[in-house]
Amino acid sequence: MTNANMASGEARQSRESSFKRERTGATLLFGATFLSVLFMGAYILVKDLGEKEVFRMLERYSTELATSLSKLPATQTVKGFQQQKIVTTRLNDFLVEKKLFDSFELYDEKGQLVQKGDIFRHGALLGGDGESDLKPGQARVETRNKIPIEVEVPIEPGKMGRAVLNVSQDVLAKQGQAFRNELVTKMFILVGAILFLLVAAYLYVIRVLRMTRHLEAEAQERERLSYLGLLSSGMAHEIKNPLNSIQVNLQLLEEELASGAPPAQAISYLQPVQKEVKRLERLVNDFLVYARPMTPKLAPVLLGQTLEDLRLLVAQEARQKGIALTVSCPPDLSIMADDGMLRIALLNLLLNAIHAEKEGGAIEVEATEDNGYARIAVRDHGRGVPEELRDKIFVIFFTDKPGGTGLGLPIARRIAETHGGTLALEESEGQGALFVMRLKKEPRANNDDKG
């Protein structure tokens, strides 16, 4: 297994492990939050609904009793006690039917008590702290801590009285508890159904996420293969021309040697071969730099020292064209970077500027600090980059220079992006080109496994 495959496999395992941890954490957090809110809301809802349902029940019973007593049958006589008896009978029946009220009181139109009753046979009603004599067979019915409901009743023909039905607070509390128990049962059924649906939805979402990740992995693999195909076809195209030139010169050398030509003339055919071999070597080296995975090893880099070293490295080539090369950088400007990668990127920018600059021209390299970034500007005064080529100069293998590989600028940009920075062609005043590299002073390294 190659280093690239090993790095790619480790990256996939790291992403998968990170995904599983995030999924587990999100699931636990969601589950805990959902259950807490659900049970808190259910408790408040059940408690509130239980109490309200008890009073709504009392209101319904009051309405029902009022409706029942408002439709008394016509009596055969107009004697009041007959109508009062019907009312009393209905009150007793109502108490027995509902099994909630434990006593009633009947008052006339003047508010005077005319009759009492309770659910116990022959029971006596005792109110307050007073005592009352009990007859044999009678039971004590405590009326303290009662909640009454009042209903207007026709106690005599043409006269309205009122009936008061009493219910114990303990009874109401038990009734409320019964309502709450019923609500809790229904709530548990509902919560169970919701949880089942949520689990089903969660499993479906996980399945969709896995399918999505699988499709993304396939798409990335297709993109990688397409990218490798692009690199291979570009590389093959770039190698073809030097190989043709080498083949032609070797054939000529063979013919010259066969015809007995002087050695000096034969050797002249070797010079183009050597030139093309060097071009192939540079092409292969640049291709390897661009294609291999880039994992910067960050360390403090004194930018001024690096730029000065590179100036000395290209000084001879610049002097051959009469180019004045100047470097400006604060002496204490330091960044966290991979010094080897950074030198390759900046060297490509300098060589690109030297090749573009006319003889007797000038190249300025200026490094400054800008809001947490190191800004490195390389300016030449050559013919510049035509507008129609500005979008192509960073495309791999694109070049408009004789003998160029089309890899220098793509390599420089990739190194900048690997360091979390940028490289761009910016507008320049006057003639020439201005390339600006911006690097974070403390970047977060990006693992680039493409290629």
C-alpha positions in Angstrom: 0.0 0.0 0.0 1.3 3.4 -1.0 1.7 6.3 1.4 -1.2 8.1 -0.3 -3.5 5.1 0.2 -2.4 4.7 3.8 -3.0 8.4 4.4 -6.4 8.3 2.6 -7.4 5.2 4.7 -6.4 6.8 7.9 -8.3 10.0 7.0 -11.4 8.0 6.2 -11.1 6.1 9.5 -10.7 9.4 11.4 -13.7 10.9 9.7 -15.8 7.8 10.4 -14.8 7.7 14.0 -15.5 11.4 14.4 -18.9 10.9 12.7 -19.8 8.1 15.1 -18.8 10.1 18.2 -20.8 13.1 17.0 -23.8 10.9 16.2 -23.7 9.2 19.6 -23.3 12.5 21.5 -26.1 14.1 19.5 -28.4 11.1 20.1 -27.8 11.1 23.8 -28.3 14.9 24.1 -31.5 14.8 22.0 -32.9 11.8 23.9 -32.2 13.3 27.3 -33.6 16.7 26.3 -36.7 15.2 24.7 -37.5 12.9 27.6 -37.0 15.7 30.2 -39.2 18.1 28.3 -41.8 15.4 27.6 -42.1 14.2 31.2 -42.1 17.7 32.7 -44.7 18.8 30.2 -46.7 15.7 30.8 -46.6 16.1 34.6 -47.8 19.8 34.3 -50.4 18.9 31.8 -51.8 15.9 33.6 -51.9 17.7 37.0 -53.6 20.8 35.4 -56.1 18.8 33.3 -57.0 16.6 36.3 -58.0 19.5 38.4 -59.8 21.3 35.6 -61.6 18.1 34.6 -63.1 17.8 38.2 -64.6 21.3 38.1 -65.8 20.8 34.6 -67.5 17.6 35.7 -69.2 19.5 38.6 -70.4 22.1 36.1 -71.8 19.4 33.8 -73.6 17.8 36.7 -75.0 21.1 37.8 -76.3 21.8 34.3 -77.7 18.3 34.0 -79.5 18.6 37.3 -80.9 22.0 36.5 -82.3 20.7 33.2 -83.8 17.6 34.8 -85.6 19.6 37.6 -86.8 22.3 35.2 -89.1 19.7 33.4 -91.2 18.4 36.3 -94.3 16.5 35.3 -97.7 18.2 35.9 -99.1 17.1 39.3 -102.7 16.0 39.7 -103.2 18.6 42.4 -101.6 22.0 43.1 -100.4 21.0 46.5 -96.9 22.1 47.1 -95.7 19.0 48.9 -96.3 16.8 45.8 -93.9 18.9 43.7 -91.5 19.1 46.6 -91.6 15.4 46.9 -90.8 15.0 43.2 -87.8 17.3 43.6 -86.6 15.5 46.6 -86.9 12.1 44.9 -85.0 13.3 41.9 -82.3 14.8 44.1 -81.9 11.4 45.9 -81.9 9.6 42.6 -79.2 12.0 41.3 -77.0 11.4 44.3 -77.3 7.6 43.9 -76.7 7.8 40.1 -73.6 10.0 40.1 -72.0 8.4 43.2 -70.2 11.6 43.8 -72.3 13.8 46.1 -72.9 12.7 49.7 -75.7 15.0 50.7 -78.2 17.6 49.6 -80.2 20.4 51.2 -83.4 22.0 49.9 -84.3 25.6 50.6 -87.5 27.5 49.9 -87.8 30.9 48.1 -87.0 32.6 51.4 -83.8 30.7 51.9 -85.1 28.5 54.8 -84.1 24.9 55.0 -87.0 22.6 54.2 -85.3 19.2 53.8 -82.0 17.4 54.0 -80.8 14.1 52.7 -77.7 12.0 52.3 -76.6 8.9 50.5 -76.8 6.8 53.7 -80.2 5.4 54.6 -81.7 7.3 57.5 -78.5 9.3 57.8 -78.3 12.4 59.9 -76.3 15.4 58.7 -74.1 17.2 61.1 -72.5 20.5 60.2 -69.8 22.6 61.7 -68.7 21.6 65.2 -72.2 21.1 66.5 -73.6 17.9 67.7 -77.0 16.4 67.0 -78.9 13.6 68.5 -78.7 10.4 66.4 -81.7 8.1 66.2 -81.2 4.4 66.2 -79.9 3.2 62.8 -78.7 6.7 61.7 -75.1 7.4 60.7 -73.0 10.5 61.1 -72.4 12.3 57.8 -69.8 14.9 58.2 -70.5 18.1 56.2 -67.2 19.9 56.9 -64.7 20.3 54.1 -67.5 20.1 51.5 -67.7 21.8 48.1 -71.4 22.7 47.2 -73.1 23.2 43.9 -76.4 25.2 43.8 -79.3 24.7 41.4 -82.6 26.6 41.2 -85.6 24.3 41.5 -89.4 24.8 41.4 -90.1 23.9 45.0 -93.8 24.9 44.8 -96.0 25.9 41.8 -94.9 29.4 40.8 -92.2 29.5 43.5 -88.5 28.8 43.0 -86.2 27.5 45.6 -82.7 26.1 45.5 -81.0 22.8 46.0 -77.5 22.5 47.3 -75.5 19.3 46.6 -72.4 18.7 48.7 -69.4 16.8 47.7 -66.4 16.0 49.9 -63.0 17.4 49.0 -61.5 14.0 49.6 -64.0 12.5 47.1 -63.1 15.2 44.6 -59.4 14.6 45.2 -59.9 10.9 44.5 -61.9 11.7 41.4 -59.2 14.0 40.2 -56.6 11.3 40.8 -58.7 8.9 38.8 -58.8 11.4 35.9 -55.0 11.9 36.2 -54.4 8.1 36.2 -56.5 7.8 33.1 -54.6 10.7 31.5 -51.3 9.2 32.5 -52.2 5.9 30.9 -53.2 7.6 27.6 -50.1 9.8 27.8 -47.9 6.7 28.1 -49.6 5.2 25.1 -49.1 8.4 23.2 -45.5 8.8 24.3 -44.8 5.2 23.4 -46.2 5.8 19.9 -44.2 9.0 19.5 -41.0 7.3 20.7 -41.6 4.5 18.3 -42.1 6.9 15.4 -39.0 8.9 16.5 -36.8 5.8 16.7 -38.1 4.7 13.3 -37.4 8.2 11.9 -34.0 8.2 13.6 -33.1 4.9 12.1 -34.3 6.0 8.7 -32.3 9.3 8.9 -29.2 7.3 9.9 -29.7 5.0 6.9 -30.1 8.0 4.7 -26.9 9.5 6.1 -25.0 6.3 5.6 -26.3 6.1 2.0 -25.4 9.8 1.5 -21.9 9.2 2.9 -21.5 6.2 0.6 -22.6 8.2 -2.4 -20.3 11.0 -1.4 -17.4 8.5 -1.1 -18.2 7.1 -4.5 -18.4 10.6 -5.9 -15.1 11.5 -4.3 -13.6 8.3 -5.7 -14.9 9.1 -9.2 -13.6 12.7 -8.8 -10.2 11.3 -7.7 -10.0 9.0 -10.7 -11.1 11.7 -13.0 -8.5 14.0 -11.5 -5.8 11.3 -11.9 -6.9 10.8 -15.5 -6.5 14.5 -16.1 -3.1 14.5 -14.5 -2.1 11.4 -16.5 -3.3 12.8 -19.8 -1.6 16.1 -19.2 1.6 14.4 -18.1 1.5 12.2 -21.2 1.0 15.2 -23.4 3.8 17.2 -21.8 6.2 14.2 -22.0 5.4 13.5 -25.7 7.0 16.6 -27.2 10.4 16.1 -25.4 10.4 12.4 -26.3 9.8 13.3 -29.9 12.6 15.8 -29.9 14.9 13.3 -28.2 14.0 10.6 -30.8 14.6 12.9 -33.7 18.0 14.0 -32.5 19.0 10.4 -31.7 18.1 9.4 -35.2 20.2 12.2 -36.6 23.0 11.3 -34.4 22.8 7.7 -35.6 22.9 8.8 -39.2 25.8 11.0 -38.6 27.8 8.3 -36.9 26.9 5.8 -39.7 28.2 8.3 -42.3 31.5 8.8 -40.6 30.8 12.4 -39.6 33.3 14.1 -37.3 32.8 13.6 -33.6 32.3 17.3 -33.0 29.4 17.4 -35.4 27.8 14.2 -33.9 28.1 15.6 -30.4 26.2 18.7 -31.4 23.1 16.5 -31.7 23.5 15.5 -28.0 22.9 19.0 -26.7 19.2 19.2 -27.6 18.8 15.7 -26.1 20.4 16.9 -22.8 18.1 19.9 -22.8 15.0 17.8 -23.3 16.1 15.4 -20.6 16.5 18.2 -18.2 13.1 19.5 -19.1 11.6 16.0 -18.5 13.4 15.8 -15.2 12.0 19.2 -14.1 8.5 18.2 -15.3 8.6 14.9 -13.4 9.9 16.6 -10.2 7.2 19.3 -10.4 4.5 16.7 -11.1 5.5 14.7 -8.0 5.5 17.8 -5.9 2.0 18.7 -7.1 0.5 15.2 -7.0 1.8 13.8 -3.8 -0.2 14.3 -0.5 0.8 17.5 1.3 1.0 17.5 5.0 2.8 20.5 6.3 5.1 20.2 9.3 4.6 23.5 10.9 7.4 25.4 12.6 8.3 29.0 13.1 9.7 30.5 9.9 11.4 33.9 9.8 10.0 35.1 6.5 12.7 37.7 5.9 15.5 35.1 6.1 13.6 32.7 3.7 13.0 35.5 1.1 16.7 36.6 1.3 17.9 33.0 0.8 15.6 32.7 -2.3 16.9 36.0 -3.7 20.4 34.7 -3.5 19.3 31.5 -5.2 17.9 33.2 -8.2 20.3 36.1 -8.3 22.4 34.6 -11.1 19.5 34.0 -13.3 18.2 37.5 -12.7 21.6 39.1 -13.5 21.7 37.2 -16.8 18.7 39.2 -17.9 19.8 42.4 -16.2 16.9 42.3 -13.7 17.1 44.1 -10.4 15.5 42.0 -7.7 14.7 43.7 -4.4 13.2 42.1 -1.2 11.5 44.0 1.5 10.3 42.4 4.8 10.1 43.4 8.5 13.0 41.6 10.3 10.7 40.1 13.0 7.9 38.9 10.7 7.5 35.2 11.6 4.8 32.7 10.5 4.0 29.1 11.4 4.7 27.1 8.1 6.5 24.3 6.5 9.7 26.0 5.4 10.5 23.5 2.6 7.0 23.8 1.1 7.0 27.6 1.5 10.4 27.9 -0.3 9.1 25.8 -3.2 6.0 28.0 -3.6 7.9 31.3 -3.3 10.7 30.0 -5.7 8.0 29.3 -8.3 6.6 32.8 -8.0 10.1 34.3 -8.3 11.0 32.2 -11.4 7.7 33.0 -12.9 8.3 36.7 -12.5 11.9 36.4 -13.9 10.7 34.6 -17.0 7.9 37.2 -17.5 10.1 40.2 -16.8 11.8 41.9 -19.8 15.6 42.4 -19.9 16.8 45.3 -17.8 13.6 45.3 -15.8 12.9 45.0 -12.0 11.1 42.7 -9.7 9.9 43.7 -6.2 9.1 41.3 -3.4 7.4 42.8 -0.4 6.2 41.0 2.8 4.0 42.8 5.3 1.7 41.9 8.2 -2.0 42.3 7.6 -4.6 41.5 10.2 -3.1 38.2 11.4 -1.9 37.3 7.9 1.5 37.6 6.3 1.1 39.2 2.8 3.8 38.4 0.3 3.6 40.3 -2.9 5.7 39.5 -6.0 5.5 42.2 -8.7 7.1 42.2 -12.1 6.9 44.8 -14.9 6.6 42.4 -17.9 3.8 42.2 -20.4 1.3 41.1 -17.7 -1.4 38.4 -17.9 -4.1 39.0 -20.6 -7.6 39.2 -19.3 -8.7 36.0 -21.2 -5.9 34.0 -19.5 -6.5 35.1 -15.9 -8.8 32.2 -15.2 -6.4 29.7 -16.7 -3.0 30.4 -15.2 -3.7 28.2 -12.1 -4.9 25.3 -14.2 -2.5 22.4 -14.2 -0.3 22.1 -17.3 -1.5 25.4 -18.7 1.4 27.6 -19.8 2.1 30.2 -22.5 5.9 30.2 -22.1 8.2 28.1 -24.3 9.6 25.2 -22.3 7.2 25.8 -19.3 5.6 22.9 -17.5 2.4 24.6 -16.4 2.9 23.4 -12.8 4.7 26.3 -11.1 1.7 28.4 -10.3 -0.7 25.5 -9.5 2.0 24.1 -7.0 2.4 27.5 -5.4 -1.4 27.9 -4.9 -1.8 24.4 -3.6 0.9 25.0 -1.0 -0.7 28.2 0.0 -4.1 26.6 0.4 -2.6 23.6 2.3 -1.4 26.2 4.8 -4.8 27.7 5.1 -3.9 30.7 2.9 -4.5 32.0 -0.6 -2.6 32.9 -3.8 -4.2 35.2 -6.3 -3.4 37.4 -9.2 -4.3 40.9 -8.2 -4.7 44.1 -10.2 -1.5 45.9 -10.7 -0.9 49.6 -11.3 0.9 50.0 -14.6 2.3 47.1 -16.7 3.2 43.7 -15.3 1.7 41.2 -12.9 1.1 41.2 -9.2 0.9 37.8 -7.4 -0.1 38.0 -3.7 0.2 35.2 -1.3 -1.6 35.5 2.1 -0.7 33.1 4.8 -2.1 32.9 8.3 0.5 33.6 10.9 -0.7 30.6 12.8 -2.6 28.4 10.3 -4.4 25.2 10.8 -2.8 22.7 8.5 -5.1 21.0 6.0 -4.4 17.4 5.1 -4.7 17.2 1.3 -4.8 13.6 0.1 -5.9 14.4 -3.5 -3.9 12.6 -6.1 
